[in-house]
Amino acid sequence: MDLSRRRFLQAAVFTAAAAGATAACGGGTEPTSSKDSKDLTLWYWSGGLSDKVVADAKKHFSDVTLKTSVVGGDFKTKLLTGLRAAQSAPDITGIKGEDIASFLPNANRFVDLNTLGADKLTSQYLSWKLKQATTQDGKLIGFPIDIGPCAMFYREDLFAQAGLPTDPAKVSAQLSTWDDYFKAGVELHKAVPKTYLINNIGSVFSMAVGQGARRFIDEDNTFIGDQDHIRTAWTTAVKPYTLGIDAKINDNTWNAAISGGTLGTEIGAAWHALDITNAAPGTKGKWRVASLPSGPSNLGGSFLAVPATSGNPELAFQIITWILSPQNQARGFTDAALFPTAPAAYTLPALTGGDPFFGGQKTIDIFGPAAEKIPSAYEAPADSAVSAPYFSELTSIEAKGKDPDTAWKDAVAQAKQIAQRQGVK
């Protein structure tokens, strides 16, 4: 896992807008081999799974030849190519969280995992995450690898300078709403003028949207990106800009900002902790984690799936469930900062220990409850493409001083055009 994960959302939405969000896989494909093969292939991307757990899977399934490929570049495009040419499709594949919705219309390209016994295991995993990989008629095409429960990372020493609370429980309680958070940001910037609250307002917008049960398109395939829930998220995102507590970082200066004290807080997913650790090792012990203002949100998290052409779907699913058992998910958190989708893992030592970078804090006390309370929201195949103009226009506010109301109108107009091209009503 590298720093690019910090910006994956923006990259995902802009890529989707340019290329279109629907994974046009075509119709179903007949399997090219028998269904009892002991020679299986697994595709994933760097950081998508724990390499150590994958290596142990090869040992655990000693009667299987499991060939693994860490696929670089545009994983989704390469997977689509493999699915079209069935002979080159893997038996097990990762699907990134930002891509899963675009594969649902072509669910026949994958095995319904419920037919392999997933329905007997789903109670052990987060229901809202499973829903993301479930078609409207109940087919489950992906088993959840990880999630990105979000929180507020903050500099305890800078909060102390500003006279703000420093204990995570007190910070969570006193900065429990966005307005409380922004008010604290004003106090922080006044006391420590070089320090800002927010790296950019797009991050606030993505969090605020994720805190709701509706996004940009509803289950009837109707555009709802002009409705109050999105407008409220937009208004929330713009506030730190108007209050002068937005660092306006939309380039490659984030590392310097995080290590030099330009940013007093960061809002992000559990995996973002590794980004901060890698970018600012000299600040070890100064950071803490508190609850995200106004409630939980999620950013990221991926799946393992079994293509319909798999040479042995039953065995493939056995391998998946072994890799993604609570015990191995806990190892994945240690090895690759993959936050588990099985709540049983939250009580294991890998997650319950104190984190030295965060002053010995047991961060699972923040991330665990957030993970279990994330709202379940329908995400349409075209959602990423339709959401892209909002982020682009928020950047225009920061970079060009564009009027927020004008930017809102332009974002909605562009989103409607993209929605229409994607077949959204």
Secondary structure, DSSP 8 states (H G I E B T S, - for coil): --GGGGGHHHHHHHHHHHH-S-----S----SS-TT-SEEEEEE-TTSS-HHHHHHHHHHSTTSEEEEEE--S-HHHHHHHHHHSGGG--SEEEE-TTTHHHHGGGGGGB--GGGGTGGGTGGGS-HHHHHHTB-TTS-B--EE--B-BEEEEEEHHHHHHTT---SHHHHHHHT-SHHHHHHHHHHHHHHSTT-BSBS-HHHHHHHHHHTSS--SB-TTS-B-TTSHHHHHHHHHHHHHHHTT-B----STTHHHHHHHTSBSEEEEETTHHHHHHHH-GGGTTSEEEEE-TTS--B----EEE-BTT-S-HHHHHHHHHHHTSHHHHHHHHHHH--B-SSGGGGGSHHHHS-BGGGTTB-THHHHHHHHHT-------TTHHHHHHHHHHHHHHHHHH---HHHHHHHHHHHHHHHHHHTT--
